[in-house]
Amino acid sequence: WVELIREHSAEAEMGRTEEMAQLQTALVCLRPEQQRLIQAHFFQGYSLADLARQWGTTRQAVAGQLRRALRSLRRAMEPALSS
């Protein structure tokens, strides 16, 4: 059992590493402001309200920008996801 658990953990880690590499490749395809928004919200933990205050805009405007950025990110990742 221990070996099976270790193998499963190693496989899961490899999968996460591959997914992160695909994500990094796709992020490079986005505009710099979209990259900055995704990094700040998902990787640095800023809320939409925090970002809106920092950037002098509304939370709704940031939410719209995030939706568009995620749509672009999904399109950039489609080739990797379909293989």
C-alpha positions in Angstrom: 0.0 0.0 0.0 2.8 2.4 0.9 4.4 2.0 -2.5 1.0 2.5 -4.2 0.5 5.7 -2.3 4.0 6.9 -3.1 3.5 6.2 -6.8 0.1 7.9 -6.8 1.6 11.0 -5.1 4.5 11.1 -7.6 2.1 10.8 -10.5 -0.1 13.6 -9.1 2.9 15.8 -8.6 4.0 15.2 -12.2 0.5 16.1 -13.4 0.5 19.3 -11.4 3.9 20.2 -12.8 2.7 19.6 -16.4 -0.4 21.7 -15.8 1.6 24.5 -14.3 3.9 24.5 -17.3 0.9 24.6 -19.7 -0.6 27.4 -17.6 2.7 29.4 -17.7 2.9 28.9 -21.5 -0.7 30.1 -21.9 -0.2 33.1 -19.6 2.5 34.4 -21.9 0.0 34.6 -24.7 -2.1 37.1 -22.8 -1.8 40.9 -22.8 0.5 42.1 -19.9 -2.5 43.7 -18.0 -4.4 40.4 -18.2 -1.3 38.5 -16.9 -1.0 41.0 -14.1 -4.7 40.6 -13.2 -4.6 36.8 -13.1 -1.4 36.8 -11.1 -2.7 39.3 -8.6 -6.0 37.6 -8.1 -5.2 33.9 -8.2 -1.6 33.6 -7.2 -1.2 36.6 -4.9 -4.6 36.4 -3.3 -5.9 40.0 -4.0 -9.7 40.3 -4.0 -11.5 42.0 -6.9 -12.3 44.9 -4.5 -8.6 45.2 -3.5 -7.6 45.4 -7.1 -10.4 47.9 -8.0 -9.1 50.2 -5.2 -5.5 49.9 -6.3 -6.3 50.5 -9.9 -8.9 53.3 -9.3 -11.8 51.5 -10.8 -14.9 49.5 -9.8 -15.1 45.9 -8.6 -17.5 45.3 -11.5 -15.0 46.6 -14.0 -12.2 44.4 -12.6 -14.6 41.4 -12.7 -15.3 42.0 -16.4 -11.6 42.3 -17.1 -11.0 39.0 -15.2 -13.8 37.2 -17.2 -12.2 38.4 -20.5 -8.7 37.4 -19.3 -9.9 33.9 -18.3 -11.7 33.5 -21.6 -8.5 34.3 -23.4 -6.5 32.0 -21.1 -8.9 29.1 -21.9 -8.5 29.7 -25.6 -4.7 29.8 -25.2 -4.8 26.5 -23.3 -7.2 24.6 -25.7 -4.4 23.1 -27.8 -2.7 21.7 -24.7 -6.0 20.4 -23.2 -7.1 18.6 -26.3 -3.8 16.6 -26.7 
